[in-house]
Amino acid sequence: MRQATVTDRVWRHFLDLRAGRVPARPAFRPTAAEAAALALYAPLAQRSGLAAEPRRAVTVAQIGQSLDGRVATISGDARDISGSDGLCHLHRLRALCDAVVIGVRTALHDRPRLTVRLVPGPSPARVVIDPDGRLPDDAPCLADDGCRRVVVQALDRPRPRGIEVIRLPREGWIDPADVRAALSRAGFGTVLVEGGGITIARFLEARVLTRLHVAVAPLIIGSGAPSLTMRPIDRLRDALRPPTSVYGLGDEVLFDCDLATSATRKAGMADTSAVCA
Ligand SMILES: NC(=O)c1ccc[n+]([C@@H]2O[C@H](COP(=O)([O-])OP(=O)(O)OC[C@H]3O[C@@H](n4cnc5c(N)ncnc54)[C@H](OP(=O)(O)O)[C@@H]3O)[C@@H](O)[C@H]2O)c1
């Protein structure tokens, strides 16, 4: 496991890289911990708005969970699962992505703002998957603060001016590949799927993710919402086994799973390594 330390010069490098101001190789000689941070965030730091070419689409999901694989208590309290290091990591991901996606249950329960507050950097567009139009128009994530706001719906439900609606068909679930393609068409290159577990699991099952970040915090909840619930399999040989790098983030451990280069990717959503090198 490598300890990843995001110093000011490392973070400045990523913000400059996203803005197209510097080449991928940093102009300084990194320490071992900085080199780990560079390796961790490099796959996400492609230039903002590179959306038109689906082969370049980066779709990362991040979930913060306890040692026993829970993402919230039974009552839905998820706020303090990640400590300050895990939260900074999440805000870094937001700052490096064009759009952040959540399911409507998280939007209703947590009422998140989805802005970048713990690190310097731009806030992403906010996207809520809300098939039945349950999200109230005054939800914090729909507040008009200059960021784009998008609701993915399966029905016609008018939204106030300024909120973009993507209407997609559903057969049971809306196909996450349709969601991703629509977000690419809307101009979003790098997309963060932030939760909750239901939403991330659908993207994972649909083979739409290029990366999965699982941040494990040192607490045991013992009950509550499980991290990722997917279709049952009988044999462990059918489990996903993506190439994974492990990073220390303070007292949390981050598993960075590379889904882009594995055979688990859906045809047509190809390797992004060339973009991110
Ligand atoms: N620890 C963490 O990292 C973390 C992160 C985020 C949230 N959370 C916690 O997780 C809990 C909520 O998560 P959750 O897993 O229950 O729900 P969720 O993923 O937030 O939302 C799921 C809902 O979103 C809609 N949805 C998402 N993907 C869809 C698709 N492909 N097609 C159609 N509808 C789709 C559906 O809405 P309908 O129900 O209307 O059909 C679905 O039931 C909260 O307690 C929250 O605090 C934890």
The ligand as an SDF file (V2000), in Angstrom:
LIG
                    3D

 48 52  0  0  0  0  0  0  0  0999 V2000
  -21.2450    6.3420    2.2360 N   0  0  0  0  0  0  0  0  0  0  0  0
  -21.3780    6.8820    1.0430 C   0  0  0  0  0  0  0  0  0  0  0  0
  -20.3960    7.0170    0.2900 O   0  0  0  0  0  0  0  0  0  0  0  0
  -22.7350    7.3280    0.5930 C   0  0  0  0  0  0  0  0  0  0  0  0
  -22.8450    8.0730   -0.5820 C   0  0  0  0  0  0  0  0  0  0  0  0
  -24.1130    8.4700   -0.9890 C   0  0  0  0  0  0  0  0  0  0  0  0
  -25.2240    8.1090   -0.2350 C   0  0  0  0  0  0  0  0  0  0  0  0
  -25.0580    7.4070    0.9120 N   0  0  0  0  0  0  0  0  0  0  0  0
  -26.2370    6.9830    1.6910 C   0  0  0  0  0  0  0  0  0  0  0  0
  -26.9240    6.0290    0.9210 O   0  0  0  0  0  0  0  0  0  0  0  0
  -28.3320    6.1110    1.1820 C   0  0  0  0  0  0  0  0  0  0  0  0
  -29.0690    6.2900   -0.1400 C   0  0  0  0  0  0  0  0  0  0  0  0
  -28.5510    5.3990   -1.1010 O   0  0  0  0  0  0  0  0  0  0  0  0
  -29.4280    4.3130   -1.8080 P   0  0  0  0  0  0  0  0  0  0  0  0
  -28.4870    3.2990   -2.3510 O   0  0  0  0  0  0  0  0  0  0  0  0
  -30.5230    3.8540   -0.8810 O   0  0  0  0  0  0  0  0  0  0  0  0
  -30.1500    5.1190   -2.9660 O   0  0  0  0  0  0  0  0  0  0  0  0
  -29.5610    6.0550   -4.1130 P   0  0  0  0  0  0  0  0  0  0  0  0
  -28.5640    5.2840   -4.9170 O   0  0  0  0  0  0  0  0  0  0  0  0
  -29.1710    7.3510   -3.5790 O   0  0  0  0  0  0  0  0  0  0  0  0
  -30.8820    6.3120   -4.9830 O   0  0  0  0  0  0  0  0  0  0  0  0
  -31.4840    5.2030   -5.6190 C   0  0  0  0  0  0  0  0  0  0  0  0
  -32.6940    5.6740   -6.3690 C   0  0  0  0  0  0  0  0  0  0  0  0
  -32.3000    6.5420   -7.4510 O   0  0  0  0  0  0  0  0  0  0  0  0
  -33.0570    6.2050   -8.6090 C   0  0  0  0  0  0  0  0  0  0  0  0
  -32.1400    5.5450   -9.5550 N   0  0  0  0  0  0  0  0  0  0  0  0
  -30.7880    5.4530   -9.4590 C   0  0  0  0  0  0  0  0  0  0  0  0
  -30.2880    4.8180  -10.5430 N   0  0  0  0  0  0  0  0  0  0  0  0
  -31.3520    4.5110  -11.3300 C   0  0  0  0  0  0  0  0  0  0  0  0
  -31.4950    3.8590  -12.5910 C   0  0  0  0  0  0  0  0  0  0  0  0
  -30.4370    3.3830  -13.2770 N   0  0  0  0  0  0  0  0  0  0  0  0
  -32.7510    3.7100  -13.0960 N   0  0  0  0  0  0  0  0  0  0  0  0
  -33.8260    4.1820  -12.4400 C   0  0  0  0  0  0  0  0  0  0  0  0
  -33.7500    4.8030  -11.2380 N   0  0  0  0  0  0  0  0  0  0  0  0
  -32.5300    4.9730  -10.6990 C   0  0  0  0  0  0  0  0  0  0  0  0
  -34.1470    5.2610   -8.1430 C   0  0  0  0  0  0  0  0  0  0  0  0
  -35.1760    6.1390   -7.6870 O   0  0  0  0  0  0  0  0  0  0  0  0
  -36.6820    5.6580   -7.2970 P   0  0  0  0  0  0  0  0  0  0  0  0
  -36.5430    5.1290   -5.8990 O   0  0  0  0  0  0  0  0  0  0  0  0
  -37.4980    6.9040   -7.3660 O   0  0  0  0  0  0  0  0  0  0  0  0
  -37.0800    4.5990   -8.2710 O   0  0  0  0  0  0  0  0  0  0  0  0
  -33.4450    4.5320   -7.0030 C   0  0  0  0  0  0  0  0  0  0  0  0
  -34.2830    3.8780   -6.0930 O   0  0  0  0  0  0  0  0  0  0  0  0
  -28.5180    7.2860    2.1070 C   0  0  0  0  0  0  0  0  0  0  0  0
  -28.6190    6.8110    3.4320 O   0  0  0  0  0  0  0  0  0  0  0  0
  -27.2410    8.0610    1.9430 C   0  0  0  0  0  0  0  0  0  0  0  0
  -26.9410    8.7900    3.1190 O   0  0  0  0  0  0  0  0  0  0  0  0
  -23.8530    6.9930    1.3390 C   0  0  0  0  0  0  0  0  0  0  0  0
  1  2  1  0
  2  3  2  0
  2  4  1  0
  4  5  1  0
  4 48  2  0
  5  6  2  0
  6  7  1  0
  7  8  2  0
  8  9  1  0
  8 48  1  0
  9 10  1  0
  9 46  1  0
 10 11  1  0
 11 12  1  0
 11 44  1  0
 12 13  1  0
 13 14  1  0
 14 15  2  0
 14 16  1  0
 14 17  1  0
 17 18  1  0
 18 19  2  0
 18 20  1  0
 18 21  1  0
 21 22  1  0
 22 23  1  0
 23 24  1  0
 23 42  1  0
 24 25  1  0
 25 26  1  0
 25 36  1  0
 26 27  1  0
 26 35  1  0
 27 28  2  0
 28 29  1  0
 29 30  1  0
 29 35  2  0
 30 31  1  0
 30 32  2  0
 32 33  1  0
 33 34  2  0
 34 35  1  0
 36 37  1  0
 36 42  1  0
 37 38  1  0
 38 39  2  0
 38 40  1  0
 38 41  1  0
 42 43  1  0
 44 45  1  0
 44 46  1  0
 46 47  1  0
M  CHG  2   8   1  16  -1
M  END
$$$$
